[in-house]
Amino acid sequence: MKRRPAPSRPDDLVVFLGPSLPEEEAFALAPCRVLPPARQGDVWRALSLRPRAIALVDGVFEAQPSVWHHELLAALDAGVTVFGGASMGALRAAELAEHGMVGVGHIFEAYHRGELVDDSEVALLHADAEHGFRALSVPLVNVRHAARLAKRARVLVPREAQALVDAAAALFYQDRTWPRVLAAVAGTWRPTTRAKWEAWAAGGLEDLKREDARACIQAAAAFVASGARAAVRVRTPRAAPSSYVRRRRLVEGLCAVGEELVASEDVLEALREAPDAAALAEEGLRRALLAGWARTLGLVPTTEEVARAEAEWWAHLGVPSEEREAWLAACGLDAHELRRVCEERALERLTLEHATRLLPDGPSWDEALTTEARLQGRWVEEARGLVTPKRSRRKK
């Protein structure tokens, strides 16, 4: 008998949504957690919810930093399938399609084919969260779509349709409303054209961003409902995240402690004040430097070596297997980050085990033991312990 997928929970699908589609429509389409338009760091924070898929529809820009490519790549690395469409999602999906982000909808396809290139095509002015992110202007992609449909319906001839698009493109995106667009094109349209347009548009103009937003959420929901695992779609090799990106993720991240979310930045601040902060940092630096050096020498740990490093780590922590998922969530580690940490441990071990071969006259195990024992005072302790007290020798 074929096993049915387990029922999905709302956090399995995280949707970043704003003016493209009302929140209640997203809930009607699928069980999901709806978050406001994504800004920089929001996708990193969303990973603490352990989603199976993310649907990026809307995102901020201009006044606030936009959602970063690095955080979307981090989500993909963590095994989360990321869908994008309609607005900011269509832009990022077109830019990251070769790395595995799934683009959905007509707007994504237009960006992916190079027919649309400017971010301003999807830009619009909208209200704040209190007013449901209601759109206050019309995006250029919707004007293009209306002109295309009107031309197909023989309401506009090609010259008139292009004039409509040109008039809309000449307006600043925050000022682009249908009354202003029609006022701007009035000088190039005949009165009969305007009458035909008004009669045709009276039935309502199709909102392309809204349709694409629905399609994006439906595609992500279908993936979650299928119970399928994230497909490996990465086709283009890429460099590891830079130190700056890693620090930003550390600051922006969240840890899930039971039902509560704790900011990684707050945990880090507490650790900075801990009595053993310097010792922890120095130990971490040594491991990172040894692992980095090993990589430059071409050392690559095998799957078995990484697994052994992870097993030794769990044994050292004493965390039972049934508690490990919750422990990782509280630690702010996803599957990809856990592997990275264990790879560093494995590389450190490889470097230490082959120390004599890594340098022309590399240090031996006994040399290392001796030096560290002397620095920590252990050498003197052992030496004194081996001295026979004089009184004991006299009694003999």
C-alpha positions as CSV (number, residue, x, y, z in Angstrom):
1,M,0.0,0.0,0.0
2,K,1.3,3.4,-0.9
3,R,2.1,5.5,2.1
4,R,0.2,8.8,2.4
5,P,2.1,12.0,3.1
6,A,1.8,13.2,6.6
7,P,-0.6,16.2,7.1
8,S,1.2,19.4,6.6
9,R,1.4,22.0,9.3
10,P,1.1,25.8,8.6
11,D,4.9,26.3,9.2
12,D,5.7,23.8,6.4
13,L,4.9,26.6,4.0
14,V,6.1,30.1,4.7
15,V,4.7,32.9,2.4
16,F,6.1,36.4,2.1
17,L,3.1,38.4,1.0
18,G,1.9,42.0,0.7
19,P,0.1,44.0,-1.9
20,S,0.1,41.3,-4.6
21,L,-2.6,39.2,-2.8
22,P,-4.8,39.6,0.3
23,E,-3.7,37.5,3.2
24,E,-7.0,35.8,3.5
25,E,-6.8,34.5,-0.1
26,A,-3.4,32.9,0.7
27,F,-5.0,31.1,3.7
28,A,-7.8,29.9,1.4
29,L,-5.3,28.5,-1.0
30,A,-3.3,26.4,1.5
31,P,-2.3,25.9,5.1
32,C,0.6,28.4,5.5
33,R,2.2,31.0,7.6
34,V,2.0,34.4,6.0
35,L,4.7,36.9,6.8
36,P,5.0,40.6,5.6
37,P,6.9,41.5,2.4
38,A,10.4,40.2,2.8
39,R,13.3,42.5,3.8
40,Q,16.9,41.6,4.2
41,G,17.4,38.9,6.9
42,D,13.8,37.7,6.9
43,V,14.4,34.5,5.0
44,W,17.3,33.6,7.4
45,R,14.9,34.2,10.3
46,A,12.1,32.2,8.6
47,L,14.5,29.1,8.6
48,S,14.0,28.9,12.3
49,L,10.4,27.8,11.6
50,R,11.8,24.7,9.8
51,P,9.6,25.1,6.7
52,R,9.6,22.6,3.8
53,A,9.0,25.4,1.3
54,I,9.0,29.2,1.0
55,A,6.9,31.2,-1.4
56,L,8.5,34.5,-2.0
57,V,5.9,36.9,-3.5
58,D,6.4,40.4,-2.2
59,G,9.5,42.1,-0.8
60,V,10.5,45.6,0.2
61,F,13.0,47.8,-1.7
62,E,14.2,51.4,-1.8
63,A,13.5,52.5,1.8
64,Q,14.7,49.2,3.3
65,P,17.3,46.6,2.2
66,S,15.8,44.0,0.0
67,V,15.8,40.3,0.6
68,W,19.4,39.1,-0.1
69,H,20.4,36.4,-2.6
70,H,22.6,34.8,0.0
71,E,19.7,34.1,2.3
72,L,17.7,32.4,-0.5
73,L,20.8,30.3,-1.3
74,A,21.1,29.4,2.4
75,A,17.5,28.2,2.3
76,L,18.1,26.1,-0.7
77,D,21.3,24.7,0.9
78,A,19.2,23.8,4.0
79,G,16.9,21.7,1.8
80,V,14.0,24.2,1.7
81,T,12.4,24.5,-1.7
82,V,12.0,28.2,-2.6
83,F,9.4,29.4,-5.0
84,G,9.1,32.9,-6.4
85,G,6.6,34.8,-8.5
86,A,4.6,37.9,-9.1
87,S,6.8,40.6,-7.7
88,M,10.1,40.5,-5.8
89,G,9.8,36.7,-5.9
90,A,9.8,36.8,-9.7
91,L,12.9,38.9,-9.8
92,R,14.8,36.7,-7.4
93,A,13.7,33.5,-9.1
94,A,14.9,34.8,-12.5
95,E,18.3,35.6,-10.9
96,L,18.6,32.4,-9.0
97,A,16.9,29.9,-11.3
98,E,20.2,28.2,-12.2
99,H,20.8,27.7,-8.4
100,G,17.6,25.9,-7.8
101,M,14.9,28.6,-7.0
102,V,11.6,27.7,-8.7
103,G,10.0,30.5,-10.7
104,V,6.3,30.6,-11.2
105,G,4.0,32.7,-13.4
106,H,4.0,35.0,-16.5
107,I,6.1,37.8,-14.8
108,F,8.9,35.4,-13.8
109,E,8.9,34.0,-17.4
110,A,9.2,37.5,-18.8
111,Y,12.2,38.3,-16.5
112,H,13.8,34.9,-17.2
113,R,13.5,35.4,-21.0
114,G,14.9,38.9,-20.7
115,E,11.8,40.6,-22.0
116,L,11.6,42.5,-18.7
117,V,14.9,43.7,-17.1
118,D,14.0,46.6,-14.8
119,D,13.0,46.1,-11.1
120,S,10.6,49.0,-11.5
121,E,8.3,46.9,-13.7
122,V,6.8,45.4,-10.5
123,A,7.2,48.3,-8.2
124,L,4.1,50.0,-6.7
125,L,3.1,52.2,-3.7
126,H,1.1,50.4,-1.0
127,A,-0.4,51.0,2.4
128,D,1.1,49.6,5.6
129,A,0.3,46.4,7.4
130,E,-2.5,48.0,9.4
131,H,-4.3,48.5,6.1
132,G,-3.5,45.1,4.6
133,F,-0.7,46.4,2.3
134,R,-3.4,47.7,-0.1
135,A,-2.0,48.7,-3.5
136,L,-2.2,52.5,-4.0
137,S,-0.6,52.6,-7.5
138,V,-0.6,50.2,-10.5
139,P,2.6,48.4,-11.5
140,L,3.9,48.7,-15.0
141,V,3.6,44.9,-15.6
142,N,-0.2,45.2,-15.1
143,V,-0.4,48.1,-17.6
144,R,1.5,46.0,-20.1
145,H,-0.8,43.1,-19.5
146,A,-3.9,45.2,-19.9
147,A,-2.5,46.7,-23.2
148,R,-1.8,43.2,-24.5
149,L,-5.3,41.9,-23.7
150,A,-6.9,45.1,-25.1
151,K,-5.0,44.6,-28.3
152,R,-6.0,41.0,-28.5
153,A,-9.7,42.0,-28.0
154,R,-9.3,44.6,-30.8
155,V,-10.0,47.4,-28.4
156,L,-6.7,49.0,-29.2
157,V,-4.5,48.8,-32.3
158,P,-0.8,48.1,-31.7
159,R,0.1,51.9,-31.9
160,E,-2.5,52.7,-29.3
161,A,-1.5,49.9,-27.0
162,Q,2.1,51.0,-27.1
163,A,1.1,54.6,-26.4
164,L,-0.7,53.3,-23.2
165,V,2.5,51.5,-22.1
166,D,4.7,54.5,-22.9
167,A,2.5,56.8,-20.9
168,A,2.6,54.5,-17.9
169,A,6.3,54.0,-18.1
170,A,6.9,57.8,-18.1
171,L,5.1,58.1,-14.7
172,F,7.0,57.6,-11.4
173,Y,5.8,54.3,-10.0
174,Q,4.3,55.9,-6.9
175,D,2.2,58.3,-9.1
176,R,1.1,55.6,-11.6
177,T,-2.6,55.2,-11.1
178,W,-5.1,54.3,-13.9
179,P,-6.7,57.8,-13.9
180,R,-3.2,59.4,-14.3
181,V,-2.2,56.8,-17.0
182,L,-5.3,57.5,-19.0
183,A,-4.9,61.3,-18.6
184,A,-1.3,60.9,-19.9
185,V,-2.3,58.9,-23.0
186,A,-5.3,61.1,-23.8
187,G,-3.4,63.2,-26.3
188,T,-2.5,60.2,-28.4
189,W,-5.9,58.4,-28.3
190,R,-9.0,59.4,-30.3
191,P,-12.2,59.9,-28.4
192,T,-13.6,56.7,-30.0
193,T,-10.6,54.8,-28.7
194,R,-11.2,56.1,-25.2
195,A,-14.9,55.1,-25.4
196,K,-14.0,51.6,-26.5
197,W,-11.5,51.3,-23.7
198,E,-13.9,52.4,-21.0
199,A,-16.6,50.0,-22.2
200,W,-14.1,47.2,-22.2
201,A,-12.4,48.0,-18.9
202,A,-15.8,48.4,-17.1
203,G,-15.8,44.7,-16.6
204,G,-12.6,45.0,-14.6
205,L,-8.9,44.8,-15.5
206,E,-7.0,41.6,-14.9
207,D,-4.4,41.9,-12.2
208,L,-1.4,39.9,-13.5
209,K,0.6,40.2,-10.2
210,R,-2.4,38.8,-8.3
211,E,-2.8,35.8,-10.7
212,D,0.9,35.0,-10.5
213,A,0.9,35.3,-6.7
214,R,-1.9,32.7,-6.5
215,A,0.0,30.4,-8.9
216,C,3.2,30.7,-6.8
217,I,1.4,29.8,-3.6
218,Q,-0.5,27.0,-5.2
219,A,2.7,25.5,-6.7
220,A,4.5,25.7,-3.3
221,A,1.4,24.2,-1.5
222,A,1.3,21.3,-4.0
223,F,4.9,20.5,-3.4
224,V,4.4,20.5,0.4
225,A,1.2,18.4,0.1
226,S,3.0,15.8,-2.1
227,G,5.4,15.0,0.7
228,A,8.2,15.1,-1.8
229,R,11.7,16.0,-0.8
230,A,13.5,19.0,-2.1
231,A,15.0,18.2,-5.4
232,V,18.7,18.9,-6.0
233,R,18.5,21.6,-8.7
234,V,21.8,23.3,-8.3
235,R,23.5,23.3,-11.6
236,T,26.1,26.1,-11.2
237,P,28.9,25.8,-8.7
238,R,29.3,28.8,-6.4
239,A,31.8,30.1,-3.9
240,A,31.2,29.6,-0.2
241,P,29.6,32.5,1.6
242,S,32.1,35.2,2.6
243,S,32.9,36.1,6.2
244,Y,30.7,39.2,5.9
245,V,27.7,37.1,4.8
246,R,28.3,34.6,7.6
247,R,28.4,37.4,10.2
248,R,25.3,38.9,8.9
249,R,23.5,35.6,9.1
250,L,24.6,35.1,12.6
251,V,23.3,38.5,13.6
252,E,20.0,38.1,11.7
253,G,19.3,34.5,12.8
254,L,16.8,33.1,15.2
255,C,16.9,30.1,17.5
256,A,13.8,28.1,18.4
257,V,13.7,27.2,22.1
258,G,10.5,25.2,22.5
259,E,7.7,27.5,21.3
260,E,9.8,30.7,21.8
261,L,12.1,32.3,19.2
262,V,15.3,33.9,20.5
263,A,17.5,36.3,18.4
264,S,20.9,34.9,17.7
265,E,22.3,38.4,18.3
266,D,21.0,38.3,21.9
267,V,22.6,34.9,22.5
268,L,25.9,36.2,21.1
269,E,25.8,39.3,23.3
270,A,25.3,37.1,26.4
271,L,28.2,34.9,25.3
272,R,30.5,37.9,24.9
273,E,29.9,38.7,28.6
274,A,30.6,35.1,29.7
275,P,33.8,34.5,31.8
276,D,35.1,31.9,29.3
277,A,34.3,34.0,26.2
278,A,37.9,34.4,25.2
279,A,38.7,30.7,25.6
280,L,35.6,29.8,23.5
281,A,36.5,32.2,20.7
282,E,40.2,31.1,20.6
283,E,39.2,27.5,20.4
284,G,36.8,28.2,17.6
285,L,39.4,30.3,15.8
286,R,42.0,27.5,16.0
287,R,39.5,25.0,14.6
288,A,38.4,27.3,11.8
289,L,42.0,28.2,10.9
290,L,43.1,24.5,10.8
291,A,40.1,23.6,8.7
292,G,40.7,26.5,6.3
293,W,44.4,25.6,6.0
294,A,43.4,22.0,5.3
295,R,41.1,23.1,2.5
296,T,43.9,25.2,0.9
297,L,46.0,22.0,0.9
298,G,43.3,20.1,-0.9
299,L,42.1,18.0,2.0
300,V,38.5,16.9,1.7
301,P,36.9,14.9,4.4
302,T,34.9,11.8,3.3
303,T,31.3,11.3,4.2
304,E,32.3,8.7,6.8
305,E,34.8,11.1,8.4
306,V,32.1,13.8,8.6
307,A,29.7,11.3,10.1
308,R,32.3,10.2,12.6
309,A,32.9,13.8,13.6
310,E,29.2,14.3,14.1
311,A,28.8,11.1,16.2
312,E,31.7,12.1,18.4
313,W,30.2,15.6,18.9
314,W,26.8,14.2,19.9
315,A,28.5,11.8,22.3
316,H,30.5,14.6,23.9
317,L,27.3,16.7,24.3
318,G,25.3,13.7,25.7
319,V,22.2,14.6,23.7
320,P,19.9,11.6,23.1
321,S,18.9,11.0,19.5
322,E,15.2,11.8,20.1
323,E,16.2,15.3,21.4
324,R,18.6,16.2,18.7
325,E,16.2,18.0,16.3
326,A,15.0,20.3,19.1
327,W,18.6,20.8,20.2
328,L,19.6,21.9,16.7
329,A,16.7,24.3,16.5
330,A,17.7,25.9,19.8
331,C,21.3,26.0,18.5
332,G,20.2,27.8,15.3
333,L,21.7,25.1,13.1
334,D,19.9,23.6,10.0
335,A,21.1,20.5,8.2
336,H,23.5,22.4,5.9
337,E,25.1,24.4,8.8
338,L,25.4,21.2,10.9
339,R,27.3,19.6,8.1
340,R,29.6,22.6,7.7
341,V,30.4,22.5,11.4
342,C,31.1,18.8,11.4
343,E,33.2,19.2,8.2
344,E,35.4,21.7,10.2
345,R,35.7,19.1,13.0
346,A,36.7,16.4,10.5
347,L,39.2,18.7,8.8
348,E,40.7,19.7,12.1
349,R,41.1,16.0,13.0
350,L,42.7,15.2,9.6
351,T,45.2,18.1,10.1
352,L,46.2,16.9,13.5
353,E,46.5,13.3,12.5
354,H,48.8,14.2,9.6
355,A,50.7,17.0,11.3
356,T,54.1,15.5,10.5
357,R,53.3,15.4,6.8
358,L,51.8,18.9,6.4
359,L,55.1,20.7,6.9
360,P,58.6,19.8,5.6
361,D,59.6,19.1,9.2
362,G,56.2,18.9,10.9
363,P,55.7,18.6,14.7
364,S,55.2,15.2,16.2
365,W,52.5,14.2,18.6
366,D,55.0,14.1,21.5
367,E,56.3,17.5,20.7
368,A,52.8,19.0,20.7
369,L,52.0,17.2,24.0
370,T,55.1,18.5,25.6
371,T,54.7,22.1,24.5
372,E,51.1,22.4,25.6
373,A,51.8,20.6,28.9
374,R,54.7,23.1,29.6
375,L,52.5,26.1,28.8
376,Q,49.7,24.9,31.0
377,G,51.9,23.9,33.9
378,R,51.1,20.2,33.6
379,W,54.7,19.3,32.9
380,V,55.9,20.7,36.2
381,E,53.0,18.9,38.0
382,E,53.9,15.6,36.5
383,A,57.7,16.1,37.1
384,R,57.1,16.9,40.8
385,G,54.9,13.9,41.1
386,L,57.7,11.7,40.0
387,V,60.2,12.9,42.5
388,T,60.6,10.6,45.5
389,P,60.4,12.5,48.8
390,K,63.7,12.6,50.6
391,R,62.2,11.4,53.9
392,S,60.9,8.3,52.2
393,R,64.3,7.5,50.8
394,R,66.0,7.8,54.3
395,K,63.5,5.3,55.9
396,K,64.5,2.7,53.4
